Amino acid sequence: MASLRQERTSSFLQYTTSQATEHPTQSFLILLFAISVITRVLSGLRFRAVASNQPQGNSPRTVPILPYWVPWLGHAINFAVGGTDFLTGAARSLDTNGSIYALWMANSKHNVVTVPSIAKQILIDRSSPITMNDFIYHVMKNFWDDKGAIKAVDPTALWGNIHGVLASMLRESFVTKAIKGTVDMVQDRTWNLVSGAASPVDQTIWERQGNVEIFSSRNGDRDFVAEASLFPLIRFFVGDIATTVLFGRNFVENYPNIMPDLWEMDTQFNLFMAGTPSWFPGMGGPASARERIIQAIEEHHDALFKYLDGQDPGDRWSDMSDVSSVIVDRAREFKAAGSSPRGWATGNGAVLWAMNINANPVIFWMTWYIFSNPLLLQEIRQEIAPYVQFQKPAAIGLPITEPPKLNIDIAALWGKCPLLKGAFFETMRLEAASMSYKMVENDFVVHEDEKDAKLLGKKEPQSWLLKKGEYICIPHGVHQSDEKYFRDPERFDPRRFWAKESHDDGAENGHANGHAVGDAEVKVEYKTMKVWGGGKQMCKGKTFAEREVVLFVAAIVMQWDIVPANGGKWVHPGRKIGAGAVNPKQDVRVRMKRREGW
């Protein structure tokens, strides 16, 4: 009997081996399917076991890992492709248990936090044993392909003087100077957001990228009317000015394709971060764009170092005095630390990228929301009119005159215009689904507060143990779209972040506006939204970016009338995932006409 069983087993193995040899592709697919099913069953059983065997009372719980199909990779593909949408769906499916859950990616545990009380503890509490260093190394290696140059820099210098330079971007001394240069260019250029030049040869880069067409030149009683794709028009208009402020005018002149390359590289951020090689379909173009950016910054910094040493930087670099202090100081610190050229090129390339991927799309979205609501457009124009003045050119007795300019009071726009600021905050909530990523350095416990527990339908708050070596992901977009915290979350409400206060009480992230409503003062507060991160690892460009967004939007709103090109209604173009703020999925074609005085 035993001999018969052995014979049958041997025959089965021989048959299986024979079939696998004859049909290797089919057999391989069957094997993959079997492994996936087994992985899903085992991970599902493990999830249920952890979720159902949690301690009672206030004892810390273990964060359960959601079931997955692929060994080792786990949820990595879902995360890379789906981003915030995937994380939001997972949180909502867990219902009362959705405040924190875990993913398995690249053989590591990633704890996803979705409620503000836990996020605040991680972001704001300086005693929490967390670090972003490993995540930054990962970004520089995978996204920027620094070839180990950043990790080779002495950590004391990298996380000390080099990283410390970015903190200056939060200081008023930097913001005042940088925003003044930005204001000057916005005042001069907004009239020519669409210049009127019909030939692409004569157009600016933002007009060419925006596919501008002139429908009516200004002759006699006819108004000037043009048609453009609003997103690339605004994105390149803002990018050209912001890059000039950061790297100087010569850099933008010498590398006119730096912005197109930056956007192309950014299109595959998630795949780069997942370690996808450059030979993979769709990755060749972004990888080449990345190399061109790095090469451009290497050349710029080589000239910059010569200029700083009193040497001739070359004919292409006639004036490097307008390079921002952040780029100059970081370049000096990189060099002092013994970094290779690729180190300072990718390190400062990351600053250029970060300055553009969030603010530029947000300016588009805020402009879109304001113009798509005629009443809001009228109200904001009334609010900001005293602070954005139309300035006619002085008469010089010549047939050709200079174009009109704007006179903008940026301090008043930020401090005295709660509707404008509220529209900015609401745009960030809807269209800036950023993430904060940390690594746990030592075991510690995180806690829900009573408010979050109650909103989730729990009888009492719960706590969880996060272990050394695990990761923490805070996808701010999950919270920002949660109806438990933001009523009717899909609706654009510029007054959602308003609060009435009798005086400025200095609340965290509060901004007094000096705008009286009844006997109270209107403040615009981020409230539970932490779109800029927080604590010592808050986004260093926050202060500048806030002013930058309201500046550009106010200028465009006052200088231009914009309507849909087809004469129909404004239709939301959909969202395409990016590294920072989302991009529109569909083209937004508009007709534009200048406003001359108001």
C-alpha positions in Angstrom: 0.0 0.0 0.0 2.8 2.4 0.9 4.6 1.4 -2.2 1.5 2.3 -4.3 1.2 5.7 -2.6 4.9 6.4 -3.3 4.4 5.4 -6.9 1.5 7.7 -7.3 3.4 10.6 -5.7 6.3 10.0 -8.0 4.0 9.9 -11.1 2.4 13.2 -10.0 5.8 14.9 -9.5 7.0 13.6 -12.9 3.8 14.9 -14.6 4.1 18.3 -12.9 7.7 18.6 -13.8 6.9 17.6 -17.4 4.1 20.2 -17.7 6.2 22.9 -16.2 9.0 22.2 -18.7 6.7 22.2 -21.6 4.7 25.3 -20.6 7.1 27.4 -18.5 5.2 30.8 -18.9 1.9 29.2 -18.0 3.4 27.4 -15.0 5.1 30.5 -13.8 1.9 32.4 -13.8 0.1 29.7 -12.0 2.8 29.7 -9.4 2.6 33.4 -8.9 -1.2 33.2 -8.6 -0.9 30.4 -6.0 1.7 32.4 -4.0 -0.5 35.5 -4.1 -3.6 33.6 -2.9 -1.6 32.0 0.0 -0.1 35.4 0.9 -3.5 37.0 1.0 -5.0 34.2 3.1 -2.1 34.2 5.6 -1.9 38.0 5.9 -5.7 38.2 6.3 -5.7 35.7 9.1 -2.9 37.5 10.8 -4.8 40.8 10.5 -7.9 39.3 12.1 -5.9 37.7 14.8 -4.1 41.0 15.8 -7.3 43.1 15.4 -9.4 40.7 17.6 -6.8 40.1 20.3 -6.2 43.6 21.5 -5.8 44.5 25.2 -8.7 46.1 27.0 -8.7 49.5 28.7 -5.9 52.0 28.2 -3.1 49.4 27.4 -1.3 50.1 24.2 -2.5 48.2 21.2 -0.6 46.7 18.3 -1.3 48.3 14.9 -2.6 45.6 12.6 -1.2 45.2 9.1 -3.8 45.2 6.4 -4.1 42.0 4.3 -2.0 42.0 1.1 -1.3 39.8 -2.0 2.3 40.1 -2.9 5.1 38.9 -0.6 7.8 41.4 0.5 6.3 44.2 -1.7 3.0 44.0 0.2 1.0 47.2 -0.5 3.9 49.0 -2.3 2.2 48.9 -5.8 -1.2 50.0 -4.4 0.6 52.9 -2.6 2.7 54.0 -5.6 -0.3 54.0 -8.0 -3.2 55.0 -5.7 -1.5 57.4 -3.2 -3.9 59.3 -1.0 -7.0 57.8 -2.7 -5.8 54.3 -1.8 -5.0 55.3 1.8 -8.4 57.1 2.2 -10.3 54.0 0.9 -8.4 51.8 3.4 -9.2 54.2 6.3 -12.9 54.4 5.5 -13.2 50.6 5.1 -11.9 50.2 8.7 -14.7 52.4 10.1 -14.1 52.9 13.9 -10.6 51.3 13.6 -9.4 53.7 10.9 -7.5 56.2 13.1 -4.3 54.2 12.6 -3.5 51.1 10.5 -0.4 49.6 9.0 0.8 48.7 5.5 3.5 46.2 4.6 5.9 47.6 2.0 9.4 46.4 1.0 9.6 44.1 4.0 8.9 46.9 6.5 5.9 48.1 8.5 4.4 51.5 7.7 1.9 52.9 10.2 -0.7 55.2 8.6 -2.1 57.9 10.9 -5.4 59.5 9.9 -6.7 61.5 12.9 -5.4 64.9 14.1 -4.7 64.1 17.7 -2.2 61.3 16.9 -0.8 63.4 14.0 -0.3 66.3 16.3 1.6 64.2 18.8 4.0 63.0 16.1 4.5 66.3 14.3 4.5 68.8 17.2 5.8 66.9 20.2 9.6 67.4 20.0 10.1 64.6 22.5 8.7 62.0 20.1 11.5 59.6 19.0 11.1 60.0 15.3 13.3 61.1 12.4 12.9 62.0 8.8 16.5 61.4 7.9 16.1 57.9 6.5 13.2 59.1 4.4 15.2 62.0 3.0 18.1 59.7 2.2 15.5 57.5 0.3 14.2 60.5 -1.6 17.7 61.6 -2.6 18.7 58.1 -3.7 15.6 57.0 -5.5 14.0 60.2 -6.8 17.1 62.3 -7.3 19.5 59.4 -8.1 22.2 61.1 -6.0 24.3 57.9 -6.3 25.0 58.0 -2.6 26.4 61.6 -2.6 24.1 62.9 0.1 24.6 60.0 2.4 28.4 60.3 2.0 28.3 63.8 3.5 29.3 64.0 7.2 25.9 63.7 9.0 26.9 66.4 11.5 27.3 68.9 8.7 24.3 67.6 6.6 21.8 67.7 9.5 23.5 70.7 11.1 24.7 73.6 8.9 23.5 72.4 5.6 20.0 71.5 6.7 19.9 74.5 9.1 20.2 76.9 6.1 16.6 75.9 5.2 15.4 77.2 8.5 16.3 80.7 7.4 13.4 80.4 4.9 11.0 80.6 7.8 12.6 83.9 9.0 11.2 87.2 8.2 14.6 88.5 7.0 14.6 85.9 4.1 10.9 86.1 3.4 10.9 89.9 3.3 13.7 90.0 0.7 12.5 87.0 -1.3 8.9 88.1 -1.4 9.9 91.7 -2.4 11.7 90.3 -5.5 8.7 88.2 -6.2 6.3 91.1 -5.7 8.3 93.3 -8.1 8.2 90.8 -10.9 4.5 90.0 -10.4 3.7 93.7 -10.5 5.6 94.1 -13.7 4.6 90.9 -15.5 1.0 90.2 -14.7 -0.2 92.6 -17.4 1.7 90.3 -19.9 0.6 87.0 -18.5 -0.7 86.9 -22.0 1.3 89.5 -24.0 -0.6 89.6 -27.2 2.2 88.2 -29.3 0.7 85.8 -31.9 3.8 84.0 -32.9 5.3 81.4 -30.5 8.7 82.8 -31.4 7.8 86.1 -29.7 5.9 84.6 -26.8 7.2 83.9 -23.3 7.8 80.4 -22.1 4.5 80.4 -20.1 2.6 81.5 -23.2 4.1 78.8 -25.4 3.5 76.1 -22.8 -0.1 77.4 -22.3 -0.8 77.2 -26.1 -1.9 80.8 -26.2 -4.0 81.9 -29.2 -4.9 85.5 -29.9 -8.5 85.9 -30.9 -8.7 89.7 -30.9 -5.9 92.2 -30.8 -6.8 95.6 -29.3 -7.7 97.8 -32.2 -10.1 100.7 -31.9 -13.1 99.7 -29.8 -12.2 96.0 -29.8 -11.0 94.3 -26.6 -7.9 92.2 -26.4 -9.1 88.5 -26.1 -6.9 85.4 -25.9 -7.4 81.7 -25.4 -5.0 79.6 -23.3 -4.7 76.4 -21.3 -4.9 77.8 -17.8 -2.8 75.2 -15.8 0.4 75.3 -17.8 0.1 79.0 -18.3 0.0 79.7 -14.6 2.4 76.9 -13.6 5.1 78.2 -15.9 4.4 81.9 -15.2 4.8 81.2 -11.4 7.7 78.8 -12.0 9.7 81.3 -14.0 9.4 83.9 -11.4 10.0 81.6 -8.4 13.1 80.0 -10.0 14.5 83.5 -10.8 14.1 84.5 -7.2 15.8 81.3 -6.0 18.6 80.8 -8.5 18.9 84.1 -10.3 18.1 85.5 -13.7 21.1 84.0 -15.5 20.0 80.5 -14.5 16.6 80.8 -16.1 18.1 82.4 -19.2 20.7 79.7 -19.7 18.4 76.8 -19.0 15.0 77.8 -20.5 13.8 74.2 -20.4 14.5 73.7 -16.6 10.8 74.0 -15.8 9.6 71.5 -18.4 12.3 69.1 -17.2 11.2 69.5 -13.6 7.6 68.7 -14.4 8.5 65.7 -16.5 10.7 64.3 -13.7 7.9 64.9 -11.2 5.3 62.9 -13.2 6.9 59.7 -12.1 7.6 60.6 -8.4 5.8 57.6 -7.0 7.5 55.1 -9.4 10.9 56.6 -8.7 10.3 56.3 -5.0 9.3 52.7 -5.4 12.7 52.0 -7.0 11.5 51.6 -10.6 14.5 51.5 -12.9 15.0 54.1 -15.7 14.6 51.4 -18.4 11.0 50.6 -17.3 8.4 51.8 -19.8 7.6 55.5 -19.2 10.6 56.2 -17.0 13.2 57.1 -19.7 12.0 60.6 -20.3 11.7 61.6 -16.6 15.1 60.0 -15.9 16.7 62.0 -18.7 15.0 65.2 -17.5 16.4 64.6 -14.0 20.0 64.3 -15.4 19.6 67.6 -17.3 18.4 69.3 -14.1 21.4 68.0 -12.2 23.8 69.0 -14.9 22.3 72.5 -15.1 22.7 73.0 -11.3 26.3 71.6 -11.3 27.2 74.2 -14.0 25.4 77.0 -12.2 27.2 76.2 -8.9 30.6 75.9 -10.6 30.0 79.5 -11.9 28.7 80.5 -8.5 31.8 79.3 -6.6 34.0 81.3 -9.1 31.9 84.4 -8.6 32.0 84.0 -4.8 35.8 83.6 -5.0 36.2 86.8 -7.0 36.9 85.0 -10.3 35.3 85.4 -13.7 32.4 82.9 -13.9 32.2 83.2 -17.7 30.2 85.0 -20.3 27.0 83.1 -19.6 27.0 84.3 -16.0 27.1 88.1 -16.3 25.4 88.7 -12.9 25.1 86.2 -10.1 24.4 88.8 -7.4 20.7 87.9 -7.5 21.1 84.2 -6.4 19.1 83.8 -3.2 20.9 83.5 0.2 19.5 80.1 0.7 21.1 78.6 -2.4 24.4 80.5 -1.8 24.6 79.5 1.8 23.7 75.8 1.1 26.2 75.6 -1.7 28.9 77.0 0.6 28.0 74.5 3.3 27.9 71.6 1.0 31.4 72.5 -0.3 32.8 73.0 3.2 31.5 69.6 4.1 33.4 68.0 1.3 30.4 67.1 -0.8 30.8 66.0 -4.4 29.3 68.2 -7.1 26.4 65.7 -7.5 25.7 66.1 -3.8 25.2 69.9 -3.9 23.4 69.7 -7.3 20.8 67.2 -6.1 20.6 68.8 -2.7 19.8 72.2 -4.1 17.8 70.7 -6.9 15.5 69.3 -4.3 14.9 72.9 -3.0 14.0 74.0 -6.5 11.6 71.1 -6.9 10.0 71.6 -3.5 9.4 75.3 -4.2 7.5 74.5 -7.4 5.5 71.3 -7.0 3.1 72.6 -4.3 2.7 76.4 -4.8 2.4 76.4 -8.6 -0.6 74.0 -8.8 -2.2 75.5 -5.7 -2.2 78.9 -7.5 -3.9 77.4 -10.5 -6.5 75.6 -8.3 -7.2 78.7 -6.2 -7.6 80.8 -9.4 -9.9 78.1 -10.8 -12.1 78.1 -7.7 -12.5 81.8 -7.5 -13.3 82.4 -11.2 -15.7 79.4 -11.2 -17.8 81.2 -8.5 -19.0 84.7 -9.8 -20.2 85.8 -6.3 -16.9 84.8 -4.7 -15.0 86.5 -7.5 -16.9 89.7 -6.9 -16.4 89.5 -3.1 -12.7 88.9 -3.3 -12.2 91.7 -5.8 -13.9 94.1 -3.4 -11.9 92.9 -0.5 -8.5 93.1 -2.1 -9.1 96.2 -4.3 -7.5 98.6 -1.8 -4.3 96.6 -1.8 -3.9 95.8 -5.5 -3.9 99.0 -7.4 -3.7 99.5 -11.2 -0.9 101.8 -12.1 -0.9 103.5 -15.6 2.5 104.2 -17.2 3.8 107.7 -17.0 3.3 109.8 -20.2 6.7 110.2 -21.9 5.6 111.8 -25.1 6.5 108.8 -27.3 4.1 106.6 -29.4 5.3 103.4 -27.7 4.6 103.4 -23.9 5.5 101.0 -21.2 2.8 98.5 -20.2 0.7 99.3 -17.0 1.9 97.8 -13.7 0.3 96.8 -10.5 1.0 98.2 -7.0 0.6 95.4 -4.5 0.6 95.6 -0.7 1.5 92.0 0.2 1.4 92.6 3.9 -2.2 93.8 3.7 -3.2 90.9 1.4 -2.0 88.4 4.0 -3.1 90.4 7.1 -6.3 92.1 6.1 -8.1 89.8 3.6 -9.7 86.9 5.4 -11.8 85.8 2.4 -8.7 85.6 0.2 -6.8 83.8 2.8 -9.8 81.5 3.6 -9.9 80.6 -0.1 -6.2 79.7 0.0 -6.7 77.5 3.0 -9.7 75.8 1.5 -7.7 75.2 -1.8 -5.0 73.6 0.2 -7.5 71.3 1.9 -9.0 70.1 -1.3 -6.0 70.0 -3.7 -2.8 69.7 -1.6 -2.9 66.1 -0.3 0.7 66.1 1.1 2.2 63.4 3.3 4.6 63.5 6.3 6.9 60.5 6.6 8.9 59.5 9.7 10.9 56.6 11.1 10.6 55.4 14.7 13.9 55.6 16.5 12.7 54.1 19.8 9.5 52.3 20.9 6.9 54.9 22.0 3.1 55.1 22.5 0.7 57.4 20.6 -2.8 58.3 21.9 -6.1 59.4 20.5 -7.9 62.2 22.3 -11.5 62.0 23.4 -12.7 64.2 20.5 -11.3 61.9 17.8 -12.5 58.8 19.7 -16.0 60.2 19.9 -16.1 61.1 16.2 -15.0 57.5 15.4 -17.8 56.1 17.6 -15.6 54.7 20.3 -16.5 54.7 24.0 -13.0 55.8 25.0 -9.7 56.9 23.4 -7.2 54.2 22.5 -3.4 54.1 22.3 -0.9 52.1 20.1 2.6 51.0 20.5 4.9 52.0 17.6 8.2 50.1 17.5 11.7 51.0 16.7 12.5 50.7 13.0 8.9 51.0 11.9 7.7 53.9 9.7 5.0 56.5 10.2 3.0 57.9 7.3 0.6 60.8 7.9 -1.4 61.3 4.6 -2.9 64.8 5.3 -5.3 64.4 2.4 -7.1 61.5 4.2 -8.0 63.9 7.1 -8.7 66.8 4.9 -11.4 64.9 3.1 -13.0 63.4 6.2 -16.6 64.5 6.7 -16.3 63.9 10.4 -14.0 66.9 10.6 -14.9 68.9 7.5 -18.7 69.1 6.9 -19.6 68.5 3.2 -15.9 67.9 2.4 -16.3 68.1 -1.4 -17.7 71.7 -1.2 -15.4 74.7 -1.6 -16.1 76.9 1.3 -13.7 79.9 1.7 -15.2 80.7 5.2 -14.6 77.2 6.5 -11.4 78.2 8.3 -12.8 81.5 9.7 -13.0 82.0 13.5 -14.3 85.1 15.3 -12.1 86.3 18.1 -12.4 89.4 20.3 -8.6 89.8 20.1 -5.5 87.9 18.9 -4.9 85.2 21.4 -1.8 83.8 19.7 -3.4 80.4 18.9 -1.2 78.0 17.0 -1.3 78.6 13.2 -3.8 81.5 13.8 -3.5 84.6 11.7 -5.3 87.8 12.8 -6.7 89.7 10.0 -7.9 92.9 11.7 -11.2 92.4 9.8 -14.2 93.3 12.0 -17.4 91.3 11.8 -19.8 92.7 14.4 -17.8 93.1 17.6 -15.4 90.3 16.8 -12.3 90.0 14.7 -12.1 87.4 11.9 -9.1 85.1 12.1 -8.3 82.5 9.6 -6.8 79.3 11.2 -5.6 76.0 9.8 -7.4 74.3 12.8 -6.8 70.6 12.6 -5.2 70.7 9.2 -1.4 70.2 9.2 -0.8 70.4 5.5 2.7 71.9 6.1 3.7 69.3 8.6 4.7 70.7 12.0 7.3 71.1 14.7 11.0 71.1 14.0 10.3 69.3 10.6 7.7 71.7 9.3 8.0 72.6 5.6 10.7 75.3 5.6 9.2 77.0 2.6 5.8 77.5 4.4 6.1 81.2 5.2 7.3 82.2 1.7 4.8 79.9 -0.1 1.8 81.3 1.9 2.6 84.9 0.7 3.5 83.7 -2.8 0.1 82.0 -3.4 -2.0 84.9 -2.3 0.2 87.4 -4.2 -0.1 85.6 -7.5 -3.8 84.9 -7.2 -4.6 88.4 -6.1 -2.7 89.9 -9.1 -4.4 87.5 -11.6 -7.9 88.1 -10.2 -7.6 91.9 -10.4 -5.8 92.1 -13.7 -7.7 89.5 -15.8 -11.3 88.3 -16.6 -11.3 84.6 -17.3 -14.1 82.4 -18.5 -14.3 78.9 -20.0 -13.3 78.8 -23.7 -16.3 77.0 -24.9 -18.7 79.5 -23.2 -20.0 76.8 -20.9 -19.8 76.2 -17.2 -16.6 75.7 -15.1 -16.2 71.9 -14.7 -13.7 70.4 -12.3 -11.0 68.9 -14.5 -10.3 65.9 -12.1 -7.2 65.2 -10.1 -4.0 63.6 -11.2 -1.7 62.4 -8.4 1.6 64.2 -8.0 4.3 64.5 -5.4 2.8 67.6 -3.9 -0.5 69.3 -4.7 -2.5 67.4 -7.3 -2.5 68.4 -11.0 -5.6 68.7 -13.1 -6.4 65.6 -15.1 -8.1 67.4 -18.0 -7.0 70.6 -19.9 -8.8 73.7 -18.7 -9.1 75.9 -21.8 -10.1 79.5 -21.0 -10.7 82.9 -22.7 -8.9 85.8 -21.1 -9.4 89.6 -21.3 -7.4 92.3 -19.5 -9.1 94.6 -17.0 -7.8 98.1 -17.3 -8.3 99.9 -14.0 -11.0 99.2 -11.4 
